[in-house]
Amino acid sequence: MEQLFLTNTLSRKKELFKSREPGRVKMFTCGPSVYSRSHLGNYRTFLFEDILQKYLEHIGYRVDRMINLTDVEDKGIEEAQAKGITLKELTAPVEELFFEEARLLRIRLPDYFPRSSTSVEQAVDLIKILTKKGHAYFHGKNVFYDPLKFDGFGKLFGLDMSRWPKQKRRFSRDTYPGQRWNLGDFVLWHGGRGDHIYWNTDLGIGRPSWNVQDAAMITKHLGYQIDIACGGVDNLYRHHDYTLAIVESISGETFCPYWLHGALVLVNGRKMSKSRGNVVYVDELVEQGHRSSAIRFAMIYRHYRSELNLVPDYLAWSAERLEAFNSMARTLSETDPDPGGTVNPLESEISEAGSMFRERMNDDLDVQGGFDLLFDKLSGWMTLKREGRFHPRSSARLKEELKKIDAVLGIMEPI
């Protein structure tokens, strides 16, 4: 098994990855909230997670990956009511668009997607345990989680708990705008029928809040201990620490030892925002003439932990670089008449190129470094091709190696 090093948000260090169970990885990756469509920044996160899964499989792991759909939350309910439609009528087309665009970008999707609406019973069970253990409490019909009852709350973000207010404060909405911390108790259960979306449960009539939904879906489908959790860097504000605290409050054991977070996509140096009118969607780029493989490459080429500044020059440059790579791969994979004599390049050289790619990927998924090494190798071998010294056996062997590598990258045209 390859030695894969990943930058762990929890430890703030680059660490050797080791799964709990040899050869098997349980991985949770935050899926979309389907009250509104996913933008390019969301897809960049989904793409780095896709690369991670495929690379783990490339080096011999079996990966059990869960992606969830958040289909019940304050924002969606309010949006549906404003439009005079049901929540399902709002979310169903958004889900279908996500599936379509994920396929377009060659993101492998699981056969089954847990949803908030299909995990209510598990959420209720978690809340009942939390209240029994004293981590959560009823306030009126709602249930709130008290972060002060969990030792180490905010450890993923690195929250300074000395700032925590002395007076009791409660935050009763699912989510709050911006990258901020709510210094107080957060809601787990919305009691009553106020928004017309509710279930009749052991906690009474109501619905689970967004804050407990991921914990419910993860524990229901993967258990109380997983190996890797992923998401965008914006999940470090409240969301992932809430999930971690909820699960560990119940189990008393380490929930997840490795946390990975992808950086933002900027547009001309500024964060994407609806208020700024600079949100970019996949179909807009396709309509502008960008190929789906080029969009994927542009999103994965820059390191996932570095901000990606989306400017027209970058999209054009990355598309040209990908086309040059694919052109060389096609040419080198074509079988010329057998020139006889020495096999060039040697099979060991081609195998070494694959090893060099894995060496870069083992360093925190350095796609750019791995791709650039391959690009340089192909460029050098093109000289042999032009001189008629690229052997047919080398063409077949290179084609085989590139297909293995592209099972991870997903950027090559058929060769």
Contacts in CASP RR format, 6 or more apart in sequence:
PFRMAT RR
TARGET T0000
AUTHOR 0000-0000-0000
METHOD contacts of the structure
MODEL  1
MEQLFLTNTLSRKKELFKSREPGRVKMFTCGPSVYSRSHLGNYRTFLFED
ILQKYLEHIGYRVDRMINLTDVEDKGIEEAQAKGITLKELTAPVEELFFE
EARLLRIRLPDYFPRSSTSVEQAVDLIKILTKKGHAYFHGKNVFYDPLKF
DGFGKLFGLDMSRWPKQKRRFSRDTYPGQRWNLGDFVLWHGGRGDHIYWN
TDLGIGRPSWNVQDAAMITKHLGYQIDIACGGVDNLYRHHDYTLAIVESI
SGETFCPYWLHGALVLVNGRKMSKSRGNVVYVDELVEQGHRSSAIRFAMI
YRHYRSELNLVPDYLAWSAERLEAFNSMARTLSETDPDPGGTVNPLESEI
SEAGSMFRERMNDDLDVQGGFDLLFDKLSGWMTLKREGRFHPRSSARLKE
ELKKIDAVLGIMEPI
1 23 0 8 1.000
1 59 0 8 1.000
1 60 0 8 1.000
1 61 0 8 1.000
2 59 0 8 1.000
2 358 0 8 1.000
2 362 0 8 1.000
3 16 0 8 1.000
3 362 0 8 1.000
4 16 0 8 1.000
4 17 0 8 1.000
4 55 0 8 1.000
4 56 0 8 1.000
4 59 0 8 1.000
4 361 0 8 1.000
4 362 0 8 1.000
5 14 0 8 1.000
5 15 0 8 1.000
5 16 0 8 1.000
5 17 0 8 1.000
5 362 0 8 1.000
5 363 0 8 1.000
5 364 0 8 1.000
6 14 0 8 1.000
6 15 0 8 1.000
6 17 0 8 1.000
6 228 0 8 1.000
6 258 0 8 1.000
6 260 0 8 1.000
6 364 0 8 1.000
6 365 0 8 1.000
7 13 0 8 1.000
7 14 0 8 1.000
7 15 0 8 1.000
7 260 0 8 1.000
7 305 0 8 1.000
7 364 0 8 1.000
8 14 0 8 1.000
8 15 0 8 1.000
8 257 0 8 1.000
8 258 0 8 1.000
8 259 0 8 1.000
8 260 0 8 1.000
9 156 0 8 1.000
9 236 0 8 1.000
9 259 0 8 1.000
9 260 0 8 1.000
9 261 0 8 1.000
10 155 0 8 1.000
10 156 0 8 1.000
10 256 0 8 1.000
10 257 0 8 1.000
10 258 0 8 1.000
10 259 0 8 1.000
14 364 0 8 1.000
15 258 0 8 1.000
17 228 0 8 1.000
17 258 0 8 1.000
19 25 0 8 1.000
19 26 0 8 1.000
19 61 0 8 1.000
19 227 0 8 1.000
20 26 0 8 1.000
20 225 0 8 1.000
20 227 0 8 1.000
23 60 0 8 1.000
23 61 0 8 1.000
23 62 0 8 1.000
24 61 0 8 1.000
24 62 0 8 1.000
24 63 0 8 1.000
24 64 0 8 1.000
25 56 0 8 1.000
25 61 0 8 1.000
25 62 0 8 1.000
25 63 0 8 1.000
25 64 0 8 1.000
25 227 0 8 1.000
25 228 0 8 1.000
26 64 0 8 1.000
26 222 0 8 1.000
26 223 0 8 1.000
26 225 0 8 1.000
26 226 0 8 1.000
26 227 0 8 1.000
26 228 0 8 1.000
27 49 0 8 1.000
27 52 0 8 1.000
27 53 0 8 1.000
27 56 0 8 1.000
27 63 0 8 1.000
27 64 0 8 1.000
27 65 0 8 1.000
27 66 0 8 1.000
27 226 0 8 1.000
27 227 0 8 1.000
27 228 0 8 1.000
27 229 0 8 1.000
27 230 0 8 1.000
28 65 0 8 1.000
28 66 0 8 1.000
28 68 0 8 1.000
28 214 0 8 1.000
28 218 0 8 1.000
28 222 0 8 1.000
28 226 0 8 1.000
28 228 0 8 1.000
28 229 0 8 1.000
28 230 0 8 1.000
28 256 0 8 1.000
29 46 0 8 1.000
29 49 0 8 1.000
29 65 0 8 1.000
29 66 0 8 1.000
29 67 0 8 1.000
29 229 0 8 1.000
29 230 0 8 1.000
29 231 0 8 1.000
30 45 0 8 1.000
30 67 0 8 1.000
30 68 0 8 1.000
30 214 0 8 1.000
30 230 0 8 1.000
30 231 0 8 1.000
30 232 0 8 1.000
30 235 0 8 1.000
30 239 0 8 1.000
31 46 0 8 1.000
31 67 0 8 1.000
31 68 0 8 1.000
31 69 0 8 1.000
31 70 0 8 1.000
32 38 0 8 1.000
32 42 0 8 1.000
32 69 0 8 1.000
32 70 0 8 1.000
32 94 0 8 1.000
32 98 0 8 1.000
33 70 0 8 1.000
33 73 0 8 1.000
33 75 0 8 1.000
33 76 0 8 1.000
34 69 0 8 1.000
34 70 0 8 1.000
34 71 0 8 1.000
34 91 0 8 1.000
34 94 0 8 1.000
34 95 0 8 1.000
34 98 0 8 1.000
35 71 0 8 1.000
35 73 0 8 1.000
35 75 0 8 1.000
35 76 0 8 1.000
35 79 0 8 1.000
35 80 0 8 1.000
35 90 0 8 1.000
35 91 0 8 1.000
35 94 0 8 1.000
36 75 0 8 1.000
36 79 0 8 1.000
36 94 0 8 1.000
37 94 0 8 1.000
37 97 0 8 1.000
37 98 0 8 1.000
37 281 0 8 1.000
38 46 0 8 1.000
38 97 0 8 1.000
38 98 0 8 1.000
38 101 0 8 1.000
39 272 0 8 1.000
39 279 0 8 1.000
39 280 0 8 1.000
39 281 0 8 1.000
40 265 0 8 1.000
40 272 0 8 1.000
40 280 0 8 1.000
40 281 0 8 1.000
40 282 0 8 1.000
40 285 0 8 1.000
40 299 0 8 1.000
40 310 0 8 1.000
41 264 0 8 1.000
41 265 0 8 1.000
41 272 0 8 1.000
41 280 0 8 1.000
43 101 0 8 1.000
43 102 0 8 1.000
43 105 0 8 1.000
43 107 0 8 1.000
43 282 0 8 1.000
43 299 0 8 1.000
44 262 0 8 1.000
44 265 0 8 1.000
44 299 0 8 1.000
44 304 0 8 1.000
44 308 0 8 1.000
45 230 0 8 1.000
45 231 0 8 1.000
45 232 0 8 1.000
45 262 0 8 1.000
46 102 0 8 1.000
46 105 0 8 1.000
46 107 0 8 1.000
47 105 0 8 1.000
47 107 0 8 1.000
47 296 0 8 1.000
47 299 0 8 1.000
47 300 0 8 1.000
48 230 0 8 1.000
48 260 0 8 1.000
48 262 0 8 1.000
48 300 0 8 1.000
48 304 0 8 1.000
48 365 0 8 1.000
49 65 0 8 1.000
49 230 0 8 1.000
49 231 0 8 1.000
50 106 0 8 1.000
50 107 0 8 1.000
50 108 0 8 1.000
51 300 0 8 1.000
51 304 0 8 1.000
51 365 0 8 1.000
51 367 0 8 1.000
51 408 0 8 1.000
51 409 0 8 1.000
52 228 0 8 1.000
52 230 0 8 1.000
52 260 0 8 1.000
52 365 0 8 1.000
53 63 0 8 1.000
53 65 0 8 1.000
53 108 0 8 1.000
54 108 0 8 1.000
54 407 0 8 1.000
54 408 0 8 1.000
55 361 0 8 1.000
55 365 0 8 1.000
55 408 0 8 1.000
56 63 0 8 1.000
57 63 0 8 1.000
57 407 0 8 1.000
58 358 0 8 1.000
58 404 0 8 1.000
58 407 0 8 1.000
58 408 0 8 1.000
59 358 0 8 1.000
64 222 0 8 1.000
65 110 0 8 1.000
66 110 0 8 1.000
66 114 0 8 1.000
66 217 0 8 1.000
66 218 0 8 1.000
66 221 0 8 1.000
66 222 0 8 1.000
67 109 0 8 1.000
67 110 0 8 1.000
67 113 0 8 1.000
68 113 0 8 1.000
68 114 0 8 1.000
68 115 0 8 1.000
68 116 0 8 1.000
68 213 0 8 1.000
68 214 0 8 1.000
68 217 0 8 1.000
69 95 0 8 1.000
69 113 0 8 1.000
69 114 0 8 1.000
69 115 0 8 1.000
69 116 0 8 1.000
70 115 0 8 1.000
70 116 0 8 1.000
70 210 0 8 1.000
70 213 0 8 1.000
71 87 0 8 1.000
71 91 0 8 1.000
71 95 0 8 1.000
71 115 0 8 1.000
71 116 0 8 1.000
71 117 0 8 1.000
72 87 0 8 1.000
72 115 0 8 1.000
72 116 0 8 1.000
72 117 0 8 1.000
72 197 0 8 1.000
72 207 0 8 1.000
72 208 0 8 1.000
72 213 0 8 1.000
73 116 0 8 1.000
73 174 0 8 1.000
73 175 0 8 1.000
73 209 0 8 1.000
73 210 0 8 1.000
73 213 0 8 1.000
74 173 0 8 1.000
74 174 0 8 1.000
74 175 0 8 1.000
74 195 0 8 1.000
74 210 0 8 1.000
75 174 0 8 1.000
75 175 0 8 1.000
76 87 0 8 1.000
76 90 0 8 1.000
76 91 0 8 1.000
77 87 0 8 1.000
77 195 0 8 1.000
77 196 0 8 1.000
77 197 0 8 1.000
78 195 0 8 1.000
79 90 0 8 1.000
80 86 0 8 1.000
80 87 0 8 1.000
80 89 0 8 1.000
80 90 0 8 1.000
81 195 0 8 1.000
81 196 0 8 1.000
83 90 0 8 1.000
87 197 0 8 1.000
99 109 0 8 1.000
101 282 0 8 1.000
101 283 0 8 1.000
102 109 0 8 1.000
103 109 0 8 1.000
104 282 0 8 1.000
104 286 0 8 1.000
104 292 0 8 1.000
105 282 0 8 1.000
105 292 0 8 1.000
105 295 0 8 1.000
105 296 0 8 1.000
105 299 0 8 1.000
106 292 0 8 1.000
106 293 0 8 1.000
106 296 0 8 1.000
106 410 0 8 1.000
114 217 0 8 1.000
114 220 0 8 1.000
114 221 0 8 1.000
115 217 0 8 1.000
116 208 0 8 1.000
116 210 0 8 1.000
116 213 0 8 1.000
116 217 0 8 1.000
119 208 0 8 1.000
119 213 0 8 1.000
119 216 0 8 1.000
119 217 0 8 1.000
119 220 0 8 1.000
120 199 0 8 1.000
120 201 0 8 1.000
120 207 0 8 1.000
120 208 0 8 1.000
120 216 0 8 1.000
121 201 0 8 1.000
122 216 0 8 1.000
122 217 0 8 1.000
122 219 0 8 1.000
122 220 0 8 1.000
123 208 0 8 1.000
123 212 0 8 1.000
123 213 0 8 1.000
123 215 0 8 1.000
123 216 0 8 1.000
124 201 0 8 1.000
124 202 0 8 1.000
124 203 0 8 1.000
124 208 0 8 1.000
126 212 0 8 1.000
126 215 0 8 1.000
126 216 0 8 1.000
126 219 0 8 1.000
126 246 0 8 1.000
126 250 0 8 1.000
127 136 0 8 1.000
127 143 0 8 1.000
127 188 0 8 1.000
127 189 0 8 1.000
127 203 0 8 1.000
127 208 0 8 1.000
127 212 0 8 1.000
128 202 0 8 1.000
128 203 0 8 1.000
129 250 0 8 1.000
130 136 0 8 1.000
130 143 0 8 1.000
130 145 0 8 1.000
130 188 0 8 1.000
130 246 0 8 1.000
130 249 0 8 1.000
130 250 0 8 1.000
131 137 0 8 1.000
131 138 0 8 1.000
131 143 0 8 1.000
133 249 0 8 1.000
133 250 0 8 1.000
134 146 0 8 1.000
134 149 0 8 1.000
135 145 0 8 1.000
135 146 0 8 1.000
135 149 0 8 1.000
135 150 0 8 1.000
135 249 0 8 1.000
136 143 0 8 1.000
136 144 0 8 1.000
136 145 0 8 1.000
136 146 0 8 1.000
136 188 0 8 1.000
137 143 0 8 1.000
137 144 0 8 1.000
137 146 0 8 1.000
139 170 0 8 1.000
141 191 0 8 1.000
141 192 0 8 1.000
141 204 0 8 1.000
141 206 0 8 1.000
142 172 0 8 1.000
142 187 0 8 1.000
142 189 0 8 1.000
142 190 0 8 1.000
142 191 0 8 1.000
143 187 0 8 1.000
143 188 0 8 1.000
143 189 0 8 1.000
143 191 0 8 1.000
143 203 0 8 1.000
144 170 0 8 1.000
144 172 0 8 1.000
144 185 0 8 1.000
144 186 0 8 1.000
144 187 0 8 1.000
144 188 0 8 1.000
145 185 0 8 1.000
145 186 0 8 1.000
145 187 0 8 1.000
145 188 0 8 1.000
145 211 0 8 1.000
145 242 0 8 1.000
145 245 0 8 1.000
145 246 0 8 1.000
146 185 0 8 1.000
147 153 0 8 1.000
147 154 0 8 1.000
147 164 0 8 1.000
147 184 0 8 1.000
147 185 0 8 1.000
147 186 0 8 1.000
147 245 0 8 1.000
148 164 0 8 1.000
149 249 0 8 1.000
150 245 0 8 1.000
150 248 0 8 1.000
150 249 0 8 1.000
152 161 0 8 1.000
153 159 0 8 1.000
153 161 0 8 1.000
153 241 0 8 1.000
153 245 0 8 1.000
154 161 0 8 1.000
154 241 0 8 1.000
154 244 0 8 1.000
154 245 0 8 1.000
155 241 0 8 1.000
155 244 0 8 1.000
156 236 0 8 1.000
156 240 0 8 1.000
156 241 0 8 1.000
156 244 0 8 1.000
156 259 0 8 1.000
157 181 0 8 1.000
157 236 0 8 1.000
157 237 0 8 1.000
157 240 0 8 1.000
157 241 0 8 1.000
159 181 0 8 1.000
159 241 0 8 1.000
163 183 0 8 1.000
164 183 0 8 1.000
164 184 0 8 1.000
165 183 0 8 1.000
165 184 0 8 1.000
168 184 0 8 1.000
168 185 0 8 1.000
169 182 0 8 1.000
169 183 0 8 1.000
169 184 0 8 1.000
169 185 0 8 1.000
170 184 0 8 1.000
170 185 0 8 1.000
170 186 0 8 1.000
170 187 0 8 1.000
171 182 0 8 1.000
171 184 0 8 1.000
171 185 0 8 1.000
171 186 0 8 1.000
171 187 0 8 1.000
172 187 0 8 1.000
172 190 0 8 1.000
173 187 0 8 1.000
174 187 0 8 1.000
174 209 0 8 1.000
174 210 0 8 1.000
174 211 0 8 1.000
175 210 0 8 1.000
175 238 0 8 1.000
176 182 0 8 1.000
176 238 0 8 1.000
178 237 0 8 1.000
179 234 0 8 1.000
179 237 0 8 1.000
180 237 0 8 1.000
181 237 0 8 1.000
181 238 0 8 1.000
182 238 0 8 1.000
186 209 0 8 1.000
186 211 0 8 1.000
186 238 0 8 1.000
186 242 0 8 1.000
187 209 0 8 1.000
187 211 0 8 1.000
188 208 0 8 1.000
188 209 0 8 1.000
188 211 0 8 1.000
188 212 0 8 1.000
188 246 0 8 1.000
189 203 0 8 1.000
189 206 0 8 1.000
189 207 0 8 1.000
189 208 0 8 1.000
189 209 0 8 1.000
189 212 0 8 1.000
190 206 0 8 1.000
190 207 0 8 1.000
190 208 0 8 1.000
190 209 0 8 1.000
191 198 0 8 1.000
191 203 0 8 1.000
191 204 0 8 1.000
191 205 0 8 1.000
191 206 0 8 1.000
191 207 0 8 1.000
192 198 0 8 1.000
192 204 0 8 1.000
192 205 0 8 1.000
192 206 0 8 1.000
193 205 0 8 1.000
193 206 0 8 1.000
197 207 0 8 1.000
198 205 0 8 1.000
198 206 0 8 1.000
198 207 0 8 1.000
199 205 0 8 1.000
199 206 0 8 1.000
199 207 0 8 1.000
200 206 0 8 1.000
208 216 0 8 1.000
211 238 0 8 1.000
211 239 0 8 1.000
211 242 0 8 1.000
211 246 0 8 1.000
212 242 0 8 1.000
212 246 0 8 1.000
214 239 0 8 1.000
214 243 0 8 1.000
215 242 0 8 1.000
215 243 0 8 1.000
215 246 0 8 1.000
215 247 0 8 1.000
218 226 0 8 1.000
218 243 0 8 1.000
218 247 0 8 1.000
219 247 0 8 1.000
219 250 0 8 1.000
224 247 0 8 1.000
224 250 0 8 1.000
224 251 0 8 1.000
224 253 0 8 1.000
224 255 0 8 1.000
225 251 0 8 1.000
225 253 0 8 1.000
225 254 0 8 1.000
225 255 0 8 1.000
225 256 0 8 1.000
226 255 0 8 1.000
226 256 0 8 1.000
227 256 0 8 1.000
227 257 0 8 1.000
227 258 0 8 1.000
228 256 0 8 1.000
228 258 0 8 1.000
228 259 0 8 1.000
228 260 0 8 1.000
229 240 0 8 1.000
229 243 0 8 1.000
229 256 0 8 1.000
229 258 0 8 1.000
229 259 0 8 1.000
229 260 0 8 1.000
230 259 0 8 1.000
230 260 0 8 1.000
230 261 0 8 1.000
230 262 0 8 1.000
231 240 0 8 1.000
231 260 0 8 1.000
231 261 0 8 1.000
231 262 0 8 1.000
232 261 0 8 1.000
232 262 0 8 1.000
232 263 0 8 1.000
232 264 0 8 1.000
233 261 0 8 1.000
233 262 0 8 1.000
233 263 0 8 1.000
233 264 0 8 1.000
234 264 0 8 1.000
235 261 0 8 1.000
236 261 0 8 1.000
240 259 0 8 1.000
243 255 0 8 1.000
244 255 0 8 1.000
244 256 0 8 1.000
247 255 0 8 1.000
248 254 0 8 1.000
248 255 0 8 1.000
260 304 0 8 1.000
261 305 0 8 1.000
262 304 0 8 1.000
262 305 0 8 1.000
263 304 0 8 1.000
263 305 0 8 1.000
263 306 0 8 1.000
263 307 0 8 1.000
263 308 0 8 1.000
264 271 0 8 1.000
264 272 0 8 1.000
264 307 0 8 1.000
264 308 0 8 1.000
265 272 0 8 1.000
265 280 0 8 1.000
265 299 0 8 1.000
265 307 0 8 1.000
265 308 0 8 1.000
265 310 0 8 1.000
266 272 0 8 1.000
266 307 0 8 1.000
266 308 0 8 1.000
266 309 0 8 1.000
266 310 0 8 1.000
267 278 0 8 1.000
267 280 0 8 1.000
267 309 0 8 1.000
267 310 0 8 1.000
267 311 0 8 1.000
268 278 0 8 1.000
268 309 0 8 1.000
268 310 0 8 1.000
268 311 0 8 1.000
269 309 0 8 1.000
269 311 0 8 1.000
270 276 0 8 1.000
270 278 0 8 1.000
272 278 0 8 1.000
272 279 0 8 1.000
272 280 0 8 1.000
273 279 0 8 1.000
280 310 0 8 1.000
282 292 0 8 1.000
282 295 0 8 1.000
285 295 0 8 1.000
285 315 0 8 1.000
286 292 0 8 1.000
286 295 0 8 1.000
290 315 0 8 1.000
290 319 0 8 1.000
291 319 0 8 1.000
293 322 0 8 1.000
293 410 0 8 1.000
293 411 0 8 1.000
293 412 0 8 1.000
293 413 0 8 1.000
294 315 0 8 1.000
294 318 0 8 1.000
294 319 0 8 1.000
294 322 0 8 1.000
294 323 0 8 1.000
296 410 0 8 1.000
296 411 0 8 1.000
297 318 0 8 1.000
297 319 0 8 1.000
297 321 0 8 1.000
297 322 0 8 1.000
297 409 0 8 1.000
297 411 0 8 1.000
298 308 0 8 1.000
298 314 0 8 1.000
298 315 0 8 1.000
298 318 0 8 1.000
298 319 0 8 1.000
299 308 0 8 1.000
300 367 0 8 1.000
300 409 0 8 1.000
300 411 0 8 1.000
301 318 0 8 1.000
301 367 0 8 1.000
301 368 0 8 1.000
301 371 0 8 1.000
302 308 0 8 1.000
302 368 0 8 1.000
303 364 0 8 1.000
303 365 0 8 1.000
303 366 0 8 1.000
303 367 0 8 1.000
303 368 0 8 1.000
304 365 0 8 1.000
304 367 0 8 1.000
305 364 0 8 1.000
308 314 0 8 1.000
321 375 0 8 1.000
322 411 0 8 1.000
324 375 0 8 1.000
325 371 0 8 1.000
325 374 0 8 1.000
325 375 0 8 1.000
325 378 0 8 1.000
325 411 0 8 1.000
325 412 0 8 1.000
326 411 0 8 1.000
326 412 0 8 1.000
326 413 0 8 1.000
328 375 0 8 1.000
328 378 0 8 1.000
328 379 0 8 1.000
328 381 0 8 1.000
328 382 0 8 1.000
329 378 0 8 1.000
329 402 0 8 1.000
329 412 0 8 1.000
329 413 0 8 1.000
329 415 0 8 1.000
330 413 0 8 1.000
330 415 0 8 1.000
331 382 0 8 1.000
331 385 0 8 1.000
332 378 0 8 1.000
332 381 0 8 1.000
332 382 0 8 1.000
332 385 0 8 1.000
332 390 0 8 1.000
332 395 0 8 1.000
332 398 0 8 1.000
333 395 0 8 1.000
333 398 0 8 1.000
333 399 0 8 1.000
333 402 0 8 1.000
333 415 0 8 1.000
334 395 0 8 1.000
335 392 0 8 1.000
335 395 0 8 1.000
335 396 0 8 1.000
336 385 0 8 1.000
336 388 0 8 1.000
336 390 0 8 1.000
336 392 0 8 1.000
336 395 0 8 1.000
337 392 0 8 1.000
338 391 0 8 1.000
338 392 0 8 1.000
339 388 0 8 1.000
339 389 0 8 1.000
339 391 0 8 1.000
340 391 0 8 1.000
342 391 0 8 1.000
343 391 0 8 1.000
343 393 0 8 1.000
343 394 0 8 1.000
344 384 0 8 1.000
344 389 0 8 1.000
344 390 0 8 1.000
344 391 0 8 1.000
344 394 0 8 1.000
345 381 0 8 1.000
345 384 0 8 1.000
345 390 0 8 1.000
345 394 0 8 1.000
346 394 0 8 1.000
347 393 0 8 1.000
347 394 0 8 1.000
347 397 0 8 1.000
350 394 0 8 1.000
350 397 0 8 1.000
350 398 0 8 1.000
350 401 0 8 1.000
351 401 0 8 1.000
353 373 0 8 1.000
353 374 0 8 1.000
353 377 0 8 1.000
353 401 0 8 1.000
354 374 0 8 1.000
354 401 0 8 1.000
354 404 0 8 1.000
354 405 0 8 1.000
356 370 0 8 1.000
356 373 0 8 1.000
356 374 0 8 1.000
356 377 0 8 1.000
357 370 0 8 1.000
357 373 0 8 1.000
357 374 0 8 1.000
357 405 0 8 1.000
360 366 0 8 1.000
360 367 0 8 1.000
360 369 0 8 1.000
360 370 0 8 1.000
360 373 0 8 1.000
361 367 0 8 1.000
361 370 0 8 1.000
361 408 0 8 1.000
367 409 0 8 1.000
371 409 0 8 1.000
374 405 0 8 1.000
381 390 0 8 1.000
381 394 0 8 1.000
381 398 0 8 1.000
384 390 0 8 1.000
399 415 0 8 1.000
402 412 0 8 1.000
402 415 0 8 1.000
403 415 0 8 1.000
406 412 0 8 1.000
END
